[in-house]
Amino acid sequence: MYREGTLEWWRYVVDVDALEGIVENFAVSNNYAAILTTPEGTPVTKPCNFSNFCRIMRSMDGGKRCRKSDAEGGRKAITSGDVKIYTCHAGLIDMAVPIMLSEDKTVGILLMGQVKLREYTNKEVQELAARFWRFDYGERKKLIESFLKIPVVDEEQLRRSAMLLKLVASHIVTICEKHLSERKFLEKGITIMKRKVNKEALERNLKQAQVRSLQNKLNPHFIFNTLNVISRLAMFEGAKQTQELTIKFAEYLRYVLGKQKRGNFVMLKDELDCVRCFLDIYKSRFGERLSFEIEAEPETLDVFVPFMLLQPVVENAVVHGVEPSVKPACVTIKSCIRDDLLYLTVKDDGVGCDTEKLKKGLGLSNLEEKVRLYFKEKADIAFKSTPNEGTEVQIVIPIIKEGER
């Protein structure tokens, strides 16, 4: 956060261009020059309605004497806490009012003026120039002529203008406090969102740790040895279908429990082999009611995808599309590459379902979270379902090859 009252702070808090419009409208409508500065005298807005005399003065010595005069007038206004009318180093009447926030913090000075309280003779101006002005000799005549053209106001008009200046300053304070309040609210919202994201990340890591813990508790060697025994018994007993199912289940478990060796990404061909085992297991249950087709373009097989990307989609197709259907149903899985993106489609011609309800299911909800986590806005998941015609889920992700994981 920037230090209050600095030029950077003003640019952070308000729209400086809009602020310049307010100051300019006020200056032009009242026939005064005006500018908003920091408490140290650095301009925040561009000079508005400045006289030729002051423009020439500010071009000399880089405008140092003018900025010093502005800062001095500002300090007097800050000390008094009110509008301060004073005479600048060049002999003109100026006014300054502090821009103070509700905590009595001064963040700027609103200056207005560049007027005279009376007319001057040419001789008086020459005497004033000789005493107070610093200029090149060639600028003398131009400065004197410009000074004589500066408008004259009476004290009552000056007093009314000072009151208007206070109103404008109050309006600027309101703008600052409103924008500060909005920014604090926004920053608070961002902080809450970050905490929520961190909490979700912690919960996700906890779930992953729980899964790893479960995998460690499930002794893979014992499981596979047991399945091997069941398979051999089935073979000796002539139960061919039982043996085949046991082998498929062993292959499926070997893939799932072997994630730690593979990491978070696997080749699509390995993911499709897992899905094939998964569907073969379901086929032993549903028989002729379930069929499936896998149509993968060859160039997609070596593309890396998140581990277990397709299984929850395929499982939903079987559970919500095939199982409730009274007629045979087919699950089709396709993969292709278009415009450097991998397109994966899982489609069934079952009973169809409510896509909103489908998306809220634990499996597909976790899938969406996983895809967003890895690919952010570069990925997309689309759901489409028609009653009695089936459901289609399409996943689009960036192409990841070996070495890019």
Buried (B, 14 or more C-beta within 10 A) or exposed (E): EEEBBBBEBBEBBBEBEEBBEBBBEBBEEBEBBBBBBBBBBBBBBEBBBBBBBBEBBBEBEEBEBBBEBBBBBBBBBBEEEEBBBBEBBBBBBBBBBBBBBEEEEBBBBBBBBBBBBEEBEEEBBBEBBEEEBEBEEEBBEEBBEBBBEBEEBEEEBBEEBBEBBBEBBEEBBEBBBEBBEEEEEEEEEEEEEEEEEEEEEEEBEEEEEEEEEEBEEEEEEEBBEEBEEBBEEBEEEEBEEBBBBBBBBBBBBBBBBBBEEEEBBBBBBBBBBBBBBBBBBBBBEBEEBBBBEBEBEEEBBEBBBBBBBBBBBBBBBBBBBBBEBEEBBBBBBBBBEEEEBBBBBBBBBBBBBEBEEBBEBEBBEBBEEBBBBBBEEEBBBEBEBEEEEBBBBBBBBEBBEEEEE
